[in-house]
Amino acid sequence: MRKSGAAAFPELLTGNGIIKDQVYHALREAILSGRLHAGSKVPSGRALAEMMGISRNSVIAGFERLQDEGYLITRRGAGTFVADNLPDHAISGPVASPADEAGEQVTANISPLAEILQSQRVASGAPSDALFMVGTGCVDLFPHDVWGRLLGRVWRQSRYALHTHSEPHGYQPLRRAICHYVRATRGLQCDEDQILIVNGTQQAINLTVQTLLQPGDEVWLDDPGYDGARGAFLSQRLTVRPVRADEEGMDVYDGLRRWPDAKLVFTAPSHQFPGGGTLSLARRSALLSWAAKHHVWILEDDYNGEFRYADRPLQALQGLDRHQRVIYAGTFSKMLYPAFRLGFLVVPKALIPAFEVTKYYADTGCGYLEQATLTRFINEGHYARHVRRVRKACYERRQAVTDAINQYLPELLDIVPSDSGIHLLCRMKNGVPAQTVIQAGRQCGMGMQPLARYCRPDAPQEGVLFGFAAYPAEKLTDGIRRLAEALQAQGVVTV
């Protein structure tokens, strides 16, 4: 005959899974449902084990978890009881209204600067994995198995490394590996002491601004240009000066003529964002000469330097600098995957101490496991092989989108030529607004972006950006075809 206390825990008789977990869930459910009310005594571990026909150790393990979480309390010499104040009641109770005792609504007092940043930020309007989303690399080609093996090896050997804090300037073996790699592939002139590991390009921009500039200083930014940089500059109360961009990248001469008092130039010489132009040699020379003469800093954003298809990657601007005026920013998120938030700065030697202390007070350092795994990924040759594979795939995917647009939407979109990058910029034809294409794409679950997002609010331009790196060629071709059909149904184009 079953003892009377067994009726409170029928789940233990029929449940599946680990016994100690069944004990925990059965007792917790009995407490929350009121079958075991606050203050009531719970059968002893031995009695409950006999009652349910299970081991006493399983019951004790379930009891200990419930005690740790605050459902049960033990009184010496008296037994185990249900706690008077249950944690779930505190968590699931009514949420306090955001009002004070007088019933007045509590207001969120934010700074005027935060309000400006809120007005500047433009949401993408599409899921991050949507077809044609801008800024995502070949995530489908990421070598999960290789990375997993390296991560496992690092983890097994990390017992002592995890006991220490990360160095603010980064994991020394990774800095050495990056130094060797960028010297060989990007033509940088540096040593490993000049490498500073950061949490992506956005932090690289913020650290540079915090280290080198003061509120009110002028900074050049391409127009149209990277909206993340604009937000970082505004957050530090800098004066952003727009410099027009064309097929030769940032128009340095336009900047020299209009904004000669700037303290920093933000530029992407290998692939101007979002236009795709490559900074010409004449403009590079003019910029470096002016910066050296007037003690101006140049922040080189090489976010897409390895995505070049017609020829070898161009030498970085930093490699041409003979006066230590260029701060170089590189990232791994485009080549690996968006959530991989590791990048690096190459700073002039005179600035190393200042950048290190700024990084220390930003976050004290980057994660050890990611840095150590990336070190092995580079040193064992996996990264170089991955780059070659991605570059080949991106060329094919870029060509697929180009051919599809020329086949299905030639009367609507004019592709801006570019031999690098992971997106295509298309200008609008026949006076059709870019928003027409964007809305049709959203209806099809697509994530292309309007060029106006990257322009000054008072000077928008008509155009659409198509990201192509994250999907195979056949899916990209089919996407353009479906977009054309959606626009045809609206009477915008004829297919």
Steps between C-alpha positions, in 0.01 A plus 500: 500500500626847410559727795269801527770756423555349155186661360666840507764392248339289227738643236787300648321177420452571128760760405790453260857619530757522776349401834645788703352746249162327530518542878578870460222570250238292686565672833519844342169444318336373820616814682389743230163329450424516874506126567792579728420835657741746663633375833395139446744223578642293216553125552857412585736394224497139621120487526448657157755263343315198645165649404599543136730204463803711405847553646546728799787676323264611221259644756780680684625651172150628421464641852833682477404671176168613647680632808752687287216665306306594815203261483597289803664580832650261755455544873750314711334217694158571345525406132448662161219751437354700212631858514257775597624736226529318169731633228242454224252721684755780508585456132148457363325752724336815364743741337518833675356786303758761395343766716580653835281495812310806383398316184710713266659333199876459532682661208826381346741790510751440223767736376451716190786306344313171543197655332721604205638147470150354510398725212813403302467124534306335221374145553559257215132408483578133427623190686878472520498182289273636225605453138713791370572629854798736489816437701484121540777280363498136385358361822398179323867425428626543856706189589306392809676167542850647482411783735334259742808278516727799564264641763487163675878477502528852644240423766676183612825694540348812657491403868771744608432768237143545627632589846652825374361821356543573130758758406325820386703511178418137418632145500868519404507193269200638309662840463809329360293289258304803376819700455657233278180460302432867424861570412489220243150558358421869550847657484488653848815635662475403866617270777289303744525763773294733279210251482209563737221240512152656515138387498430582138521807279248699701718484810804584289332823391391591851844433650668712233267791563531478878878484481571770244217755479311753709136611481450741213790370290422457131512159333459409134242236407407384150163612372335255467696317766497249784218581739671320788792742477264798490333378819833449674615851408177660614513308829834667573360842405719538194413716201444269203603651167359327187745432216356384172601159360514368144649209304847593633385487861502800733558826310798616703525825306139585585584449867818708482310785337200502732623367836873573540480520881401136559684300765406151375417342163291183499546315172474151348758516219460140378122515468316822577172430679243489356605613152775242449763734355872435555706797615731592212876526546493876435243552773688272738819701452320832541329384819819367657697814415234731642462289816873504563529874444203598717526223766168343406415140592363255242284207611517237225203262510606189306178308562490355146866496400509124434189500281667603177431301185677653199850487650695456821389712797640853482768612741345668799533874543693433820773329296558821305513721808851621582400745773297281741169679445284195412311283750396179324182308597442141391218256575429127478120512511455539124725202422373278785150590626323818619492413871876440509590823676876501471696754303825686536666838478851573377606822671812716464760413763469836673131431566530148643485595874205736448298244304575225750370700795188604305435135417553399862234740623265398218479131594838387646550255211346261245395140563780245532336200332417686178845654481682171562285312249547766234876483559505131416263558207747746349826325589390161367406647162123458533430872473697543176321200345166637614578839345576340164181295512285798598653726236421247226144449624437875531616559144250241376219640716572855395489396136170319555334812644646717224373268226157468664454878535604551138255230394195580713531868601710679235248783458489573873849449649842620386784308668788715624824326388725366775754217511487448876266474797204283598214716373392667177379859481235569240385845396136551407386559141201678350422695816375197696554553876731256675235448765284328239760227464560481874129453577460235231802320643364513854178337378717217367699472823810670361747725679652737243566851635430848359801715418329787684568319830869589463453859385459817699132542596482827308658356181363150427593320179295244303652155487478145636768277653486123441713280728596179320763314702281294735306292246581264209473631145177319411316646799618851412386461139162373613471792743550761227247317284241504781572867568442577132170311506387694808586831328326384182184426699510862618543624144849637568683284244422254223667158513 
